[in-house]
Amino acid sequence: MGRCDPNGTRMRIMRKGWTGLRGTLAMAAGLTATACGDSTGLDAIDDGLVLDMAIVAADAALEDVGTWGQSFGFRAGHSRGRTGGRGLPGGRHRIGEELSGTHSETFYDANGVEQEAYDELTTASIHYESEVSGDVGRDNWSANIYRLRDMTVTGLEGEETHRTRNGTGEEDITRSRTVEEDGSVRSSHMVGSFTYTNVVVPAPGSDTRYPISGTITRTMSATIVNGPNGDETRAAVITITFDGDETANIVVNGEEMEIDLTTREGRFPLRRRGGNRGG
């Protein structure tokens, strides 16, 4: 699957193809029980492909948090439809090469009337669409990512201190590559969809840096083609919950861990609950 072009046309093209992705995810959910026979190992984070999906979800959450620290995605105080500027696609964390992306915004007042431009006092909500792509890497894992997000941001009217985000997104992870301790390499292709539910984020410039509440729920499928055991497919349901501190709770097929939201560039972002920071 190709990467986006700088003019933003890829978003429109890709949206037409996501029906097939949803079908793939539904099929993968049915394969979860059969891909490894009667094994219950898919419920544990130590399954290699499931761990890879957990890393992708954690990396995406760091991308979200980094982007949400900017005023509106990639640029501060801009009018609808403009891109570029001081903000970075992928936010502050920007692992590996700089990510590329496009985005658009539509502003509304408290009565739901569309506005020509953002107004600090009267804009009450924003409909925000974005795409981002590029290469990312963390310790022994690397991949090429492509993500679409469709989000509504509310709570902006007046001198707001917090903003609430709800929305959906879809992703395609190609060239995903994990190097094991023994030097072997696991390569896979992943697809996924995700939902943001009432994620409350401090307004840019606030002392509090991290989302204070809300969840991101992901459904993912990962496939190894022609691996040592033949073709293998795994499915995962991943829920990330924020509570305002520098960690986020992540549950992957029932296995609970933490994402260290302070993770430095290129470092492993996951840790056991109550464990030492991975950054």
PyRosetta script that sets phi, psi and omega in degrees:
from pyrosetta import init, pose_from_sequence

init()
pose = pose_from_sequence("MGRCDPNGTRMRIMRKGWTGLRGTLAMAAGLTATACGDSTGLDAIDDGLVLDMAIVAADAALEDVGTWGQSFGFRAGHSRGRTGGRGLPGGRHRIGEELSGTHSETFYDANGVEQEAYDELTTASIHYESEVSGDVGRDNWSANIYRLRDMTVTGLEGEETHRTRNGTGEEDITRSRTVEEDGSVRSSHMVGSFTYTNVVVPAPGSDTRYPISGTITRTMSATIVNGPNGDETRAAVITITFDGDETANIVVNGEEMEIDLTTREGRFPLRRRGGNRGG")
pose.set_psi(1, 131.3)
pose.set_omega(1, -172.3)
pose.set_phi(2, -75.5)
pose.set_psi(2, 166.4)
pose.set_omega(2, 177.5)
pose.set_phi(3, -90.8)
pose.set_psi(3, 169.5)
pose.set_omega(3, -174.8)
pose.set_phi(4, -74.9)
pose.set_psi(4, 157.6)
pose.set_omega(4, 173.1)
pose.set_phi(5, -97.6)
pose.set_psi(5, 160.9)
pose.set_omega(5, -173.5)
pose.set_phi(6, -69.6)
pose.set_psi(6, -11.6)
pose.set_omega(6, -178.2)
pose.set_phi(7, -94.3)
pose.set_psi(7, 0.7)
pose.set_omega(7, 174.8)
pose.set_phi(8, 83.6)
pose.set_psi(8, 4.4)
pose.set_omega(8, -178.3)
pose.set_phi(9, -71.1)
pose.set_psi(9, -22.5)
pose.set_omega(9, -177.2)
pose.set_phi(10, -62.4)
pose.set_psi(10, -33.5)
pose.set_omega(10, 179.5)
pose.set_phi(11, -58.7)
pose.set_psi(11, -45.3)
pose.set_omega(11, -177.9)
pose.set_phi(12, -66.4)
pose.set_psi(12, -38.3)
pose.set_omega(12, 179.6)
pose.set_phi(13, -66.9)
pose.set_psi(13, -46.8)
pose.set_omega(13, -175.0)
pose.set_phi(14, -64.0)
pose.set_psi(14, -37.4)
pose.set_omega(14, -177.0)
pose.set_phi(15, -57.4)
pose.set_psi(15, -32.2)
pose.set_omega(15, -179.1)
pose.set_phi(16, -69.5)
pose.set_psi(16, -19.4)
pose.set_omega(16, -175.7)
pose.set_phi(17, -99.5)
pose.set_psi(17, -0.1)
pose.set_omega(17, -173.1)
pose.set_phi(18, -79.5)
pose.set_psi(18, -10.5)
pose.set_omega(18, 175.6)
pose.set_phi(19, -61.4)
pose.set_psi(19, -41.6)
pose.set_omega(19, 177.2)
pose.set_phi(20, -64.3)
pose.set_psi(20, -35.5)
pose.set_omega(20, 177.7)
pose.set_phi(21, -62.2)
pose.set_psi(21, -45.5)
pose.set_omega(21, 180.0)
pose.set_phi(22, -60.4)
pose.set_psi(22, -38.6)
pose.set_omega(22, 177.2)
pose.set_phi(23, -63.9)
pose.set_psi(23, -39.3)
pose.set_omega(23, 178.0)
pose.set_phi(24, -61.9)
pose.set_psi(24, -42.4)
pose.set_omega(24, -179.9)
pose.set_phi(25, -64.0)
pose.set_psi(25, -41.9)
pose.set_omega(25, 179.5)
pose.set_phi(26, -63.4)
pose.set_psi(26, -41.4)
pose.set_omega(26, 178.7)
pose.set_phi(27, -65.7)
pose.set_psi(27, -39.7)
pose.set_omega(27, -179.3)
pose.set_phi(28, -63.5)
pose.set_psi(28, -36.4)
pose.set_omega(28, 178.4)
pose.set_phi(29, -60.8)
pose.set_psi(29, -37.6)
pose.set_omega(29, 177.8)
pose.set_phi(30, -71.8)
pose.set_psi(30, -25.2)
pose.set_omega(30, -179.3)
pose.set_phi(31, -80.2)
pose.set_psi(31, -14.7)
pose.set_omega(31, -173.7)
pose.set_phi(32, -54.0)
pose.set_psi(32, -43.3)
pose.set_omega(32, -175.8)
pose.set_phi(33, -78.0)
pose.set_psi(33, -23.2)
pose.set_omega(33, -173.4)
pose.set_phi(34, -100.3)
pose.set_psi(34, -19.6)
pose.set_omega(34, -174.6)
pose.set_phi(35, -62.8)
pose.set_psi(35, -27.8)
pose.set_omega(35, -179.8)
pose.set_phi(36, -125.5)
pose.set_psi(36, 35.4)
pose.set_omega(36, 178.0)
pose.set_phi(37, 62.4)
pose.set_psi(37, -130.5)
pose.set_omega(37, -177.8)
pose.set_phi(38, -92.5)
pose.set_psi(38, 7.3)
pose.set_omega(38, -175.8)
pose.set_phi(39, -64.1)
pose.set_psi(39, 141.4)
pose.set_omega(39, 173.5)
pose.set_phi(40, -101.2)
pose.set_psi(40, 11.7)
pose.set_omega(40, -177.1)
pose.set_phi(41, -64.8)
pose.set_psi(41, -18.7)
pose.set_omega(41, 179.7)
pose.set_phi(42, -68.4)
pose.set_psi(42, -15.4)
pose.set_omega(42, 177.6)
pose.set_phi(43, -82.6)
pose.set_psi(43, -2.9)
pose.set_omega(43, -176.3)
pose.set_phi(44, -111.2)
pose.set_psi(44, 146.9)
pose.set_omega(44, -177.2)
pose.set_phi(45, -70.0)
pose.set_psi(45, -15.2)
pose.set_omega(45, -177.1)
pose.set_phi(46, -81.9)
pose.set_psi(46, 1.0)
pose.set_omega(46, 168.4)
pose.set_phi(47, -70.8)
pose.set_psi(47, 126.2)
pose.set_omega(47, -170.7)
pose.set_phi(48, -56.2)
pose.set_psi(48, -50.9)
pose.set_omega(48, -178.7)
pose.set_phi(49, -65.9)
pose.set_psi(49, -37.7)
pose.set_omega(49, 178.3)
pose.set_phi(50, -65.4)
pose.set_psi(50, -40.4)
pose.set_omega(50, 176.4)
pose.set_phi(51, -61.5)
pose.set_psi(51, -40.6)
pose.set_omega(51, 177.5)
pose.set_phi(52, -59.4)
pose.set_psi(52, -41.4)
pose.set_omega(52, 178.4)
pose.set_phi(53, -66.5)
pose.set_psi(53, -35.6)
pose.set_omega(53, 176.6)
pose.set_phi(54, -63.8)
pose.set_psi(54, -40.1)
pose.set_omega(54, 177.5)
pose.set_phi(55, -63.1)
pose.set_psi(55, -43.3)
pose.set_omega(55, 178.1)
pose.set_phi(56, -59.4)
pose.set_psi(56, -44.7)
pose.set_omega(56, -179.7)
pose.set_phi(57, -63.8)
pose.set_psi(57, -41.4)
pose.set_omega(57, 179.4)
pose.set_phi(58, -66.6)
pose.set_psi(58, -42.4)
pose.set_omega(58, 178.1)
pose.set_phi(59, -61.5)
pose.set_psi(59, -41.2)
pose.set_omega(59, 178.0)
pose.set_phi(60, -64.8)
pose.set_psi(60, -37.3)
pose.set_omega(60, 177.5)
pose.set_phi(61, -64.5)
pose.set_psi(61, -39.4)
pose.set_omega(61, 175.8)
pose.set_phi(62, -64.4)
pose.set_psi(62, -37.5)
pose.set_omega(62, 175.1)
pose.set_phi(63, -61.6)
pose.set_psi(63, -45.0)
pose.set_omega(63, 178.1)
pose.set_phi(64, -59.1)
pose.set_psi(64, -53.1)
pose.set_omega(64, -176.4)
pose.set_phi(65, -59.8)
pose.set_psi(65, -39.6)
pose.set_omega(65, 178.4)
pose.set_phi(66, -64.8)
pose.set_psi(66, -40.3)
pose.set_omega(66, 179.2)
pose.set_phi(67, -70.2)
pose.set_psi(67, -39.2)
pose.set_omega(67, -178.2)
pose.set_phi(68, -66.9)
pose.set_psi(68, -18.3)
pose.set_omega(68, 175.6)
pose.set_phi(69, -75.2)
pose.set_psi(69, -9.8)
pose.set_omega(69, 175.0)
pose.set_phi(70, -93.9)
pose.set_psi(70, 158.8)
pose.set_omega(70, -172.0)
pose.set_phi(71, -59.7)
pose.set_psi(71, -56.0)
pose.set_omega(71, 177.1)
pose.set_phi(72, -141.1)
pose.set_psi(72, 83.3)
pose.set_omega(72, 177.5)
pose.set_phi(73, 69.7)
pose.set_psi(73, -106.6)
pose.set_omega(73, -169.4)
pose.set_phi(74, -97.3)
pose.set_psi(74, -9.8)
pose.set_omega(74, -171.8)
pose.set_phi(75, -150.8)
pose.set_psi(75, 142.8)
pose.set_omega(75, -179.9)
pose.set_phi(76, -89.9)
pose.set_psi(76, 135.3)
pose.set_omega(76, 170.2)
pose.set_phi(77, 58.5)
pose.set_psi(77, 43.1)
pose.set_omega(77, -178.0)
pose.set_phi(78, -108.2)
pose.set_psi(78, 164.5)
pose.set_omega(78, 179.6)
pose.set_phi(79, -88.0)
pose.set_psi(79, 166.5)
pose.set_omega(79, -174.2)
pose.set_phi(80, -57.6)
pose.set_psi(80, 136.0)
pose.set_omega(80, 172.0)
pose.set_phi(81, 87.7)
pose.set_psi(81, -8.2)
pose.set_omega(81, 179.2)
pose.set_phi(82, -90.5)
pose.set_psi(82, 148.8)
pose.set_omega(82, -178.9)
pose.set_phi(83, -131.1)
pose.set_psi(83, 173.2)
pose.set_omega(83, 178.7)
pose.set_phi(84, 91.1)
pose.set_psi(84, -157.4)
pose.set_omega(84, 177.1)
pose.set_phi(85, 90.4)
pose.set_psi(85, -157.2)
pose.set_omega(85, -171.2)
pose.set_phi(86, -72.5)
pose.set_psi(86, -30.7)
pose.set_omega(86, -178.2)
pose.set_phi(87, -68.2)
pose.set_psi(87, 158.9)
pose.set_omega(87, -179.3)
pose.set_phi(88, -117.7)
pose.set_psi(88, 130.0)
pose.set_omega(88, 168.7)
pose.set_phi(89, -55.0)
pose.set_psi(89, 132.5)
pose.set_omega(89, -176.6)
pose.set_phi(90, 88.1)
pose.set_psi(90, -3.3)
pose.set_omega(90, 174.3)
pose.set_phi(91, 75.5)
pose.set_psi(91, -162.9)
pose.set_omega(91, -173.0)
pose.set_phi(92, -70.4)
pose.set_psi(92, -26.5)
pose.set_omega(92, -170.5)
pose.set_phi(93, -72.4)
pose.set_psi(93, -36.8)
pose.set_omega(93, 170.7)
pose.set_phi(94, 31.6)
pose.set_psi(94, 71.4)
pose.set_omega(94, -179.7)
pose.set_phi(95, -79.1)
pose.set_psi(95, 140.0)
pose.set_omega(95, 177.1)
pose.set_phi(96, 70.6)
pose.set_psi(96, -145.1)
pose.set_omega(96, 179.0)
pose.set_phi(97, -68.1)
pose.set_psi(97, 154.8)
pose.set_omega(97, -179.4)
pose.set_phi(98, -61.2)
pose.set_psi(98, 131.5)
pose.set_omega(98, 178.9)
pose.set_phi(99, -72.7)
pose.set_psi(99, 152.7)
pose.set_omega(99, 174.9)
pose.set_phi(100, -108.6)
pose.set_psi(100, 158.9)
pose.set_omega(100, -179.2)
pose.set_phi(101, -176.1)
pose.set_psi(101, 167.5)
pose.set_omega(101, 173.5)
pose.set_phi(102, -134.8)
pose.set_psi(102, 160.7)
pose.set_omega(102, 176.3)
pose.set_phi(103, -159.0)
pose.set_psi(103, 162.4)
pose.set_omega(103, 176.1)
pose.set_phi(104, -144.9)
pose.set_psi(104, 152.5)
pose.set_omega(104, -179.0)
pose.set_phi(105, -135.9)
pose.set_psi(105, 146.6)
pose.set_omega(105, 170.5)
pose.set_phi(106, -126.8)
pose.set_psi(106, 128.6)
pose.set_omega(106, -174.9)
pose.set_phi(107, -101.6)
pose.set_psi(107, 145.2)
pose.set_omega(107, -179.7)
pose.set_phi(108, -135.4)
pose.set_psi(108, 148.0)
pose.set_omega(108, 174.2)
pose.set_phi(109, -87.4)
pose.set_psi(109, -174.9)
pose.set_omega(109, -175.2)
pose.set_phi(110, -64.0)
pose.set_psi(110, -21.1)
pose.set_omega(110, 179.2)
pose.set_phi(111, -93.6)
pose.set_psi(111, 5.2)
pose.set_omega(111, 179.5)
pose.set_phi(112, 80.9)
pose.set_psi(112, 14.0)
pose.set_omega(112, 179.6)
pose.set_phi(113, -86.4)
pose.set_psi(113, 130.9)
pose.set_omega(113, -178.6)
pose.set_phi(114, -66.7)
pose.set_psi(114, 140.1)
pose.set_omega(114, 178.9)
pose.set_phi(115, -110.5)
pose.set_psi(115, 150.7)
pose.set_omega(115, 179.5)
pose.set_phi(116, -71.3)
pose.set_psi(116, -28.7)
pose.set_omega(116, -177.3)
pose.set_phi(117, -152.6)
pose.set_psi(117, 162.5)
pose.set_omega(117, 177.4)
pose.set_phi(118, -68.6)
pose.set_psi(118, 135.6)
pose.set_omega(118, 175.3)
pose.set_phi(119, -124.1)
pose.set_psi(119, 125.5)
pose.set_omega(119, -173.5)
pose.set_phi(120, -57.4)
pose.set_psi(120, -30.9)
pose.set_omega(120, -175.8)
pose.set_phi(121, -100.7)
pose.set_psi(121, -32.9)
pose.set_omega(121, -172.1)
pose.set_phi(122, -103.0)
pose.set_psi(122, -19.5)
pose.set_omega(122, 177.6)
pose.set_phi(123, -69.0)
pose.set_psi(123, 124.3)
pose.set_omega(123, -177.0)
pose.set_phi(124, -104.1)
pose.set_psi(124, -28.2)
pose.set_omega(124, -178.4)
pose.set_phi(125, -152.1)
pose.set_psi(125, 161.7)
pose.set_omega(125, 179.0)
pose.set_phi(126, -136.1)
pose.set_psi(126, 133.2)
pose.set_omega(126, 167.7)
pose.set_phi(127, -96.6)
pose.set_psi(127, 121.9)
pose.set_omega(127, -168.8)
pose.set_phi(128, -125.8)
pose.set_psi(128, 126.5)
pose.set_omega(128, 175.6)
pose.set_phi(129, -122.4)
pose.set_psi(129, 139.7)
pose.set_omega(129, -179.9)
pose.set_phi(130, -149.2)
pose.set_psi(130, 159.0)
pose.set_omega(130, 168.8)
pose.set_phi(131, -134.7)
pose.set_psi(131, 149.6)
pose.set_omega(131, 178.4)
pose.set_phi(132, -147.1)
pose.set_psi(132, 144.1)
pose.set_omega(132, 179.3)
pose.set_phi(133, -150.7)
pose.set_psi(133, 161.0)
pose.set_omega(133, 177.3)
pose.set_phi(134, 147.2)
pose.set_psi(134, -176.9)
pose.set_omega(134, -177.8)
pose.set_phi(135, -94.9)
pose.set_psi(135, 136.6)
pose.set_omega(135, 177.6)
pose.set_phi(136, -130.6)
pose.set_psi(136, 159.6)
pose.set_omega(136, 179.0)
pose.set_phi(137, -158.8)
pose.set_psi(137, 142.0)
pose.set_omega(137, 178.3)
pose.set_phi(138, -142.2)
pose.set_psi(138, 117.2)
pose.set_omega(138, -178.3)
pose.set_phi(139, 46.1)
pose.set_psi(139, -115.4)
pose.set_omega(139, -174.5)
pose.set_phi(140, -91.8)
pose.set_psi(140, 13.6)
pose.set_omega(140, -178.8)
pose.set_phi(141, -121.7)
pose.set_psi(141, 141.1)
pose.set_omega(141, 174.9)
pose.set_phi(142, -147.0)
pose.set_psi(142, 157.9)
pose.set_omega(142, -178.9)
pose.set_phi(143, -166.4)
pose.set_psi(143, 167.0)
pose.set_omega(143, 167.8)
pose.set_phi(144, -107.9)
pose.set_psi(144, 127.3)
pose.set_omega(144, -175.3)
pose.set_phi(145, -111.5)
pose.set_psi(145, 151.6)
pose.set_omega(145, 170.3)
pose.set_phi(146, -142.4)
pose.set_psi(146, 120.6)
pose.set_omega(146, -177.8)
pose.set_phi(147, -132.2)
pose.set_psi(147, 140.7)
pose.set_omega(147, 170.7)
pose.set_phi(148, -114.2)
pose.set_psi(148, 139.0)
pose.set_omega(148, 176.7)
pose.set_phi(149, -132.0)
pose.set_psi(149, 139.1)
pose.set_omega(149, 176.5)
pose.set_phi(150, -130.7)
pose.set_psi(150, 110.0)
pose.set_omega(150, -166.9)
pose.set_phi(151, -137.5)
pose.set_psi(151, 147.5)
pose.set_omega(151, 171.9)
pose.set_phi(152, -113.3)
pose.set_psi(152, 127.1)
pose.set_omega(152, 179.9)
pose.set_phi(153, -109.0)
pose.set_psi(153, 122.9)
pose.set_omega(153, -178.4)
pose.set_phi(154, -121.6)
pose.set_psi(154, 170.4)
pose.set_omega(154, 177.8)
pose.set_phi(155, 86.9)
pose.set_psi(155, 22.3)
pose.set_omega(155, -174.6)
pose.set_phi(156, -91.4)
pose.set_psi(156, -16.7)
pose.set_omega(156, -172.5)
pose.set_phi(157, -62.8)
pose.set_psi(157, 139.1)
pose.set_omega(157, 178.7)
pose.set_phi(158, 75.5)
pose.set_psi(158, -157.1)
pose.set_omega(158, 179.8)
pose.set_phi(159, -90.7)
pose.set_psi(159, 76.3)
pose.set_omega(159, -172.8)
pose.set_phi(160, -73.9)
pose.set_psi(160, 151.2)
pose.set_omega(160, 175.4)
pose.set_phi(161, -108.6)
pose.set_psi(161, -20.6)
pose.set_omega(161, -179.7)
pose.set_phi(162, -139.6)
pose.set_psi(162, 155.9)
pose.set_omega(162, 176.2)
pose.set_phi(163, -129.9)
pose.set_psi(163, 145.2)
pose.set_omega(163, -178.1)
pose.set_phi(164, -111.9)
pose.set_psi(164, 132.3)
pose.set_omega(164, -176.5)
pose.set_phi(165, -116.3)
pose.set_psi(165, 130.4)
pose.set_omega(165, 172.7)
pose.set_phi(166, -133.5)
pose.set_psi(166, 145.0)
pose.set_omega(166, 179.0)
pose.set_phi(167, 166.3)
pose.set_psi(167, -167.9)
pose.set_omega(167, -176.9)
pose.set_phi(168, -137.7)
pose.set_psi(168, 169.1)
pose.set_omega(168, 176.7)
pose.set_phi(169, -164.5)
pose.set_psi(169, 167.7)
pose.set_omega(169, 179.3)
pose.set_phi(170, -143.2)
pose.set_psi(170, 152.9)
pose.set_omega(170, -174.3)
pose.set_phi(171, -146.3)
pose.set_psi(171, 155.7)
pose.set_omega(171, 176.4)
pose.set_phi(172, -136.4)
pose.set_psi(172, 120.8)
pose.set_omega(172, -174.7)
pose.set_phi(173, -113.7)
pose.set_psi(173, 108.5)
pose.set_omega(173, -179.1)
pose.set_phi(174, -108.8)
pose.set_psi(174, 163.5)
pose.set_omega(174, -179.9)
pose.set_phi(175, 52.5)
pose.set_psi(175, 33.4)
pose.set_omega(175, 175.4)
pose.set_phi(176, -70.4)
pose.set_psi(176, 127.7)
pose.set_omega(176, -171.1)
pose.set_phi(177, -141.5)
pose.set_psi(177, 123.6)
pose.set_omega(177, 178.6)
pose.set_phi(178, -120.5)
pose.set_psi(178, 128.3)
pose.set_omega(178, 177.6)
pose.set_phi(179, -98.1)
pose.set_psi(179, 118.5)
pose.set_omega(179, -178.7)
pose.set_phi(180, -78.8)
pose.set_psi(180, 168.5)
pose.set_omega(180, -179.0)
pose.set_phi(181, -61.1)
pose.set_psi(181, -29.5)
pose.set_omega(181, -179.7)
pose.set_phi(182, -85.3)
pose.set_psi(182, 4.8)
pose.set_omega(182, 178.8)
pose.set_phi(183, 91.3)
pose.set_psi(183, -8.2)
pose.set_omega(183, 177.7)
pose.set_phi(184, -71.4)
pose.set_psi(184, 155.9)
pose.set_omega(184, -175.8)
pose.set_phi(185, -119.4)
pose.set_psi(185, 132.2)
pose.set_omega(185, 175.1)
pose.set_phi(186, -110.5)
pose.set_psi(186, 118.3)
pose.set_omega(186, -180.0)
pose.set_phi(187, -113.4)
pose.set_psi(187, 137.6)
pose.set_omega(187, -176.6)
pose.set_phi(188, -149.9)
pose.set_psi(188, 168.1)
pose.set_omega(188, 175.2)
pose.set_phi(189, -122.4)
pose.set_psi(189, 132.3)
pose.set_omega(189, -177.3)
pose.set_phi(190, -125.1)
pose.set_psi(190, 146.9)
pose.set_omega(190, 169.3)
pose.set_phi(191, -131.8)
pose.set_psi(191, 154.5)
pose.set_omega(191, -178.6)
pose.set_phi(192, -163.3)
pose.set_psi(192, 163.6)
pose.set_omega(192, 171.1)
pose.set_phi(193, -133.6)
pose.set_psi(193, 154.7)
pose.set_omega(193, -175.7)
pose.set_phi(194, -148.5)
pose.set_psi(194, 157.5)
pose.set_omega(194, -177.2)
pose.set_phi(195, -132.2)
pose.set_psi(195, 133.1)
pose.set_omega(195, 173.0)
pose.set_phi(196, -98.3)
pose.set_psi(196, 127.8)
pose.set_omega(196, -178.8)
pose.set_phi(197, -125.3)
pose.set_psi(197, 108.6)
pose.set_omega(197, 173.8)
pose.set_phi(198, 49.6)
pose.set_psi(198, 49.7)
pose.set_omega(198, 176.6)
pose.set_phi(199, -82.0)
pose.set_psi(199, 111.9)
pose.set_omega(199, -176.8)
pose.set_phi(200, -94.8)
pose.set_psi(200, 119.4)
pose.set_omega(200, -172.9)
pose.set_phi(201, -120.1)
pose.set_psi(201, 132.6)
pose.set_omega(201, 175.4)
pose.set_phi(202, -58.9)
pose.set_psi(202, 144.2)
pose.set_omega(202, 176.9)
pose.set_phi(203, -62.0)
pose.set_psi(203, 146.1)
pose.set_omega(203, 178.4)
pose.set_phi(204, -52.0)
pose.set_psi(204, 137.7)
pose.set_omega(204, -178.5)
pose.set_phi(205, 94.8)
pose.set_psi(205, -7.0)
pose.set_omega(205, 179.8)
pose.set_phi(206, -72.6)
pose.set_psi(206, 155.4)
pose.set_omega(206, 176.7)
pose.set_phi(207, -66.0)
pose.set_psi(207, -37.6)
pose.set_omega(207, 177.6)
pose.set_phi(208, -77.4)
pose.set_psi(208, 126.7)
pose.set_omega(208, -173.4)
pose.set_phi(209, -96.2)
pose.set_psi(209, -23.0)
pose.set_omega(209, -166.9)
pose.set_phi(210, -110.9)
pose.set_psi(210, 152.0)
pose.set_omega(210, 177.0)
pose.set_phi(211, -54.4)
pose.set_psi(211, 137.4)
pose.set_omega(211, -174.8)
pose.set_phi(212, -92.2)
pose.set_psi(212, -16.7)
pose.set_omega(212, 177.7)
pose.set_phi(213, -166.3)
pose.set_psi(213, 173.3)
pose.set_omega(213, 178.0)
pose.set_phi(214, 106.8)
pose.set_psi(214, 170.6)
pose.set_omega(214, -176.0)
pose.set_phi(215, -136.0)
pose.set_psi(215, 153.8)
pose.set_omega(215, 166.7)
pose.set_phi(216, -120.9)
pose.set_psi(216, 124.7)
pose.set_omega(216, 179.9)
pose.set_phi(217, -114.0)
pose.set_psi(217, 128.1)
pose.set_omega(217, -177.4)
pose.set_phi(218, -120.3)
pose.set_psi(218, 141.7)
pose.set_omega(218, 167.4)
pose.set_phi(219, -118.6)
pose.set_psi(219, 122.7)
pose.set_omega(219, -173.6)
pose.set_phi(220, -132.2)
pose.set_psi(220, 156.7)
pose.set_omega(220, 174.0)
pose.set_phi(221, -134.4)
pose.set_psi(221, 136.3)
pose.set_omega(221, 177.5)
pose.set_phi(222, -127.8)
pose.set_psi(222, 137.9)
pose.set_omega(222, -176.7)
pose.set_phi(223, -132.4)
pose.set_psi(223, 130.9)
pose.set_omega(223, 167.6)
pose.set_phi(224, -101.0)
pose.set_psi(224, 128.4)
pose.set_omega(224, 179.4)
pose.set_phi(225, -105.5)
pose.set_psi(225, 128.7)
pose.set_omega(225, 178.3)
pose.set_phi(226, 57.7)
pose.set_psi(226, 41.9)
pose.set_omega(226, 175.3)
pose.set_phi(227, -77.1)
pose.set_psi(227, -176.9)
pose.set_omega(227, -179.1)
pose.set_phi(228, -60.7)
pose.set_psi(228, -25.1)
pose.set_omega(228, 177.9)
pose.set_phi(229, -108.3)
pose.set_psi(229, 21.5)
pose.set_omega(229, -176.2)
pose.set_phi(230, 84.4)
pose.set_psi(230, -164.1)
pose.set_omega(230, 177.8)
pose.set_phi(231, -70.0)
pose.set_psi(231, 136.0)
pose.set_omega(231, 179.4)
pose.set_phi(232, -133.9)
pose.set_psi(232, 137.6)
pose.set_omega(232, 177.7)
pose.set_phi(233, -130.0)
pose.set_psi(233, 137.1)
pose.set_omega(233, 174.8)
pose.set_phi(234, -125.6)
pose.set_psi(234, 152.3)
pose.set_omega(234, 173.9)
pose.set_phi(235, -125.1)
pose.set_psi(235, 150.1)
pose.set_omega(235, -179.5)
pose.set_phi(236, -143.7)
pose.set_psi(236, 141.7)
pose.set_omega(236, 168.8)
pose.set_phi(237, -111.3)
pose.set_psi(237, 123.5)
pose.set_omega(237, -172.2)
pose.set_phi(238, -126.0)
pose.set_psi(238, 127.5)
pose.set_omega(238, 177.6)
pose.set_phi(239, -120.9)
pose.set_psi(239, 127.5)
pose.set_omega(239, 178.4)
pose.set_phi(240, -114.1)
pose.set_psi(240, 128.8)
pose.set_omega(240, -177.9)
pose.set_phi(241, -123.0)
pose.set_psi(241, 133.1)
pose.set_omega(241, 179.7)
pose.set_phi(242, -102.7)
pose.set_psi(242, 147.5)
pose.set_omega(242, 177.4)
pose.set_phi(243, -139.6)
pose.set_psi(243, 15.7)
pose.set_omega(243, 172.6)
pose.set_phi(244, 99.1)
pose.set_psi(244, -15.8)
pose.set_omega(244, -179.5)
pose.set_phi(245, -98.1)
pose.set_psi(245, -169.0)
pose.set_omega(245, -172.2)
pose.set_phi(246, -85.0)
pose.set_psi(246, 9.8)
pose.set_omega(246, 173.0)
pose.set_phi(247, -126.6)
pose.set_psi(247, 155.3)
pose.set_omega(247, 173.2)
pose.set_phi(248, -124.6)
pose.set_psi(248, 140.0)
pose.set_omega(248, 178.0)
pose.set_phi(249, -79.0)
pose.set_psi(249, 134.7)
pose.set_omega(249, 177.7)
pose.set_phi(250, -129.2)
pose.set_psi(250, 129.6)
pose.set_omega(250, 178.0)
pose.set_phi(251, -117.1)
pose.set_psi(251, 120.8)
pose.set_omega(251, -176.3)
pose.set_phi(252, -119.0)
pose.set_psi(252, 108.5)
pose.set_omega(252, -176.8)
pose.set_phi(253, 49.0)
pose.set_psi(253, 41.4)
pose.set_omega(253, 177.0)
pose.set_phi(254, 89.9)
pose.set_psi(254, -9.9)
pose.set_omega(254, 179.8)
pose.set_phi(255, -92.9)
pose.set_psi(255, 124.4)
pose.set_omega(255, -173.7)
pose.set_phi(256, -98.9)
pose.set_psi(256, 131.3)
pose.set_omega(256, 177.5)
pose.set_phi(257, -141.4)
pose.set_psi(257, -170.6)
pose.set_omega(257, 176.9)
pose.set_phi(258, -128.5)
pose.set_psi(258, 149.4)
pose.set_omega(258, 168.6)
pose.set_phi(259, -104.2)
pose.set_psi(259, 125.9)
pose.set_omega(259, 175.4)
pose.set_phi(260, -83.5)
pose.set_psi(260, 106.9)
pose.set_omega(260, -176.5)
pose.set_phi(261, -73.6)
pose.set_psi(261, -5.3)
pose.set_omega(261, 176.1)
pose.set_phi(262, -98.5)
pose.set_psi(262, 6.6)
pose.set_omega(262, -175.6)
pose.set_phi(263, -53.1)
pose.set_psi(263, 130.6)
pose.set_omega(263, 179.4)
pose.set_phi(264, -74.6)
pose.set_psi(264, 166.0)
pose.set_omega(264, -177.7)
pose.set_phi(265, -55.6)
pose.set_psi(265, 130.6)
pose.set_omega(265, 173.2)
pose.set_phi(266, 79.6)
pose.set_psi(266, -0.2)
pose.set_omega(266, -177.7)
pose.set_phi(267, -96.3)
pose.set_psi(267, 159.9)
pose.set_omega(267, -178.9)
pose.set_phi(268, -68.1)
pose.set_psi(268, 126.1)
pose.set_omega(268, -171.1)
pose.set_phi(269, -91.9)
pose.set_psi(269, -9.3)
pose.set_omega(269, -174.7)
pose.set_phi(270, -99.6)
pose.set_psi(270, 151.9)
pose.set_omega(270, 174.3)
pose.set_phi(271, -154.3)
pose.set_psi(271, 155.5)
pose.set_omega(271, 174.7)
pose.set_phi(272, -65.4)
pose.set_psi(272, 148.9)
pose.set_omega(272, -179.6)
pose.set_phi(273, -59.1)
pose.set_psi(273, 128.9)
pose.set_omega(273, -179.2)
pose.set_phi(274, 82.4)
pose.set_psi(274, 1.6)
pose.set_omega(274, -178.5)
pose.set_phi(275, -84.3)
pose.set_psi(275, -176.5)
pose.set_omega(275, 178.4)
pose.set_phi(276, -78.3)
pose.set_psi(276, 154.4)
pose.set_omega(276, -179.7)
pose.set_phi(277, -63.8)
pose.set_psi(277, 142.5)
pose.set_omega(277, 178.9)
pose.set_phi(278, -87.4)
pose.set_psi(278, -6.9)
pose.set_omega(278, -174.0)
pose.set_phi(279, -85.1)
pose.dump_pdb("model.pdb")
